[in-house]
Amino acid sequence: MKCSACKKDLPKSNFYKESKTTRGYQYQCKKCHIKNKDKYYCPNKTSRRIKRNRYNISDEDLDALMSVKHCDICNKEIGWSTDRRGSKAYIDHCHTTNEVRGVLCMQCNTSIGKLGDDIASIQHVLNYIKNPPGLCRE
């Protein structure tokens, strides 16, 4: 099969499968596809627009949030790259008012979410950690 980008004749294993094409494979080899995909796909630009619209904030506000390098709760280092997994930064917001509260790591953000953004639930957790019943239950 011939790659439309580098013009090399390569075996089928060097091409991604593509059911929409007549030959059943993409026209660019895997190497050229990976090299050229950034020309057509810009996740940062799209995600910025989504974040601005989701939280109803300006470009300046988003820039300020994206300059945060540490979680507002645990102070762990965080980043905005999509490949950071556990240390990825998340915009924390109130699910009732949609107001942005800050920037958190995944662990802190999901912890708040699991407690339902409820101050009473968080207070119960604090009380439990301060005074665990252990084995001495009444």
N, C-alpha and C positions, 0 to 999 in steps of 0.2 A: 504494500500500500504506500502511496506517496503522500507526504505531509504537504499541506498547502502553504505552510509558512517557510520551512527550511528546505523544501523541495527534495528531501531525501526519500529513497525507497526503503521502507522499514517493515518488519513483520507486524502482524495484527496486534501482538502483545504490547506494542509500543503506543497503542491508541486506546483511548477510553471508549467504552461502548456507548452508543447513542441511537436509541430506537427511532428517533425522528428523521434520521438520514437514510438515504436509499441503500447505502452500503452497510449500515448497522454500526458504524464507528464514527467518531468525530473526524473532521478533516485535518485537524492539527494533531501532531504527535503529543504525547504526554509532556515531554520536555518543553515544547513550544507553547502548549496550552498553559502550563504553569507560568512560563516567562511572560506571556501576553495577557493573562487574565486581569492584572492590575490596571490595564488600560481601560477596561470596560466595567470593572467592579471597584467601587470606592466605598468601603464600609464606613469609614470615618465620616464622610460627608453625609451619608444617609442616616447614620446613627445620631449625628448632631441634630439634624432636622427632626428626627423622631423625639429626641430628648427635649428639644425646645417646645415642640407641640404638646407632648405628654404633660409636661410640668408648667406650661404657659410661662416660660421665662425668656429673657432676651439673650442675645449672643454674648453680651458682657457678663450676665449672670452665669451662663453656662461655662464661659471661660474661667470665671472665678471658681466655680465648683470643680472644673477639670484640672485646676492648678493644685488641688488638695493632694498631698502625697502620703498622708497618714489617716487611718480610721479615726473618726471623731469620738469613738467610744474607747477602743482598746489601744489606740495609737500604733497599731501594726502598719508597716509600710504597705501601701496599695498603689495600683497603677490602672490606667484606662485601657491597656491593650487587651484584646479579646483572647489572647493565648495565656493570660496570667492565671486562670482558674481560681484557686482559693484566695489569691491576693488581689483579685480584680476589684476595682472600685465600683460602688453602687450608689446611686442617688437615693437617699432615704426621704420618704414623703409620708404625710398623713393620708391614709386611705379615705378619710371622710372629707377633708377640705382640699386635698391634693397639694397642700402647701409643702414646699421643700424644707426639710429640717436640717439636712447635712449630707455628708459623704461617709459611707461605712464600708467595711470589708464584708464579704459574703456571710461570714459567721455571725457577726453582729446584726446585720440586716435581717437574716432569716430568723435569728433568735427573737427579735422584736416582732416580726411577722407571725411567728408561731404563738406568741403570747397575745396576739390580736390587737396590738397597739393599745392595750388596755392598762392603764396605770395601776388599777387594783391587782391585776394578775402579776404585774412586775413587782409590786409591793409584797405580794404573797411569796414570790420567789426569793426576794431579799430577806424576808423574815425566816424562811426555811433555811437559807444558807447561814444566817446569823445564829439561829437556834434550831439545829436539826433534832428531830425527836430521837433518832438513833434507835437503840433497843429499849430504852427506858420510856415506855409509853404508859400513859395513865388511862 
